[in-house]
Amino acid sequence: MESALPSIDNSPLRQRGPKAGVSTHCLGRPPRIVGSVLSKILVVIPTFNERLALPVTLAGLFEQQLDVDVLIVDDNSPDGTGEWADEQAQSDPRINVLHRTEKSGLGMAYIAGFEWALERDYEIICEFDADGSHRSLDLGQLLTAAEEGRGDLIIGSRWVPGGEIVDWPKSRYFLSRGANVYVNAVMGLGVKDATAGFRAYTRPVLEALDLSGVQSQGYCFQIDMTYRTVEAGFTVAEVPIVFVERELGESKMSGSIITEAFTKVAGWGLTRRRKQVRRLLSRTP
């Protein structure tokens, strides 16, 4: 068995990142303050063939001395990711592993993780990439924003002031930027980075949404969840992060993921605009 991951200080005070500028989009009721600085927090990390990257990612998370648990949701990785995660979980109570029998996509992996978290009374549930694209250093900012009640869903955003992308090819940069411009033009969500996969959900959001009805994947899954969150009347806040292009393993981006997002966004946008028109007409004397 490989060397254990770094231990963390068991102090009751949880280390958090500095307060950052937050762009907040609000619909409906005000955001709920989660509670004390001792909220029960889970970081969900989906994996498929991330054997090289995952050890680095977990070490980075625990080096931040954040009082969090981790759930690795592995889609039967043939490279041994799941087996390695099991070995770590045997010696580290912070690490949990959920095995799925087949690769059914990022969205379904997160849904499985959300349901696992809700069954175990976690108050804040985070999305986090296994490949090193999300900096552990930035996680504290999302948790601080959630615990201070600045939003029901906190998004680590590349596109708000202070956000940054490192080492992306121009094609990826313009794809992400264009996708978010398209989403806002069609759907009017008011969220600058609706495709972001670095997030912190407060428990009431995931309890209120019909997770069984979510079938989207990849980019589209993140847009779908943002749309459902806003439509349910919850608040969304964005904090700036630094997004780093992965150094280990292979990207899971594909043409089918892009096509799915383009077509579904058009349908959601039409539905959302119709609802807005109906609400406007219902208020007209």
Buried (B, 14 or more C-beta within 10 A) or exposed (E): EEEEBEEBEEEEEBBBBEEBEBBBBBBEEEBBEBEEBEBBBBBBBBBBBBBBBBBBBBEBBBEBBBBBBBBBBBBEBEBEBBEBBBBBBEEBEBBBBBBBEEBBBBBBBBBBBBBBBBEEEBBBBBBBBBBBBBBBEBBBBBBBBBBBBBBBBBBBBBBBEEBEBEEBEEEBEEBBBEBBEBBBEBBEBBBBBBBBBBBBBBBBBBEBBEBEEBBBBBBBBBBBBBBBBBBBEBBBBBBBBBBBBBEBBEEBEEEEBBEBBBEBBEEBBEEBEEEEEEEEEEEEE
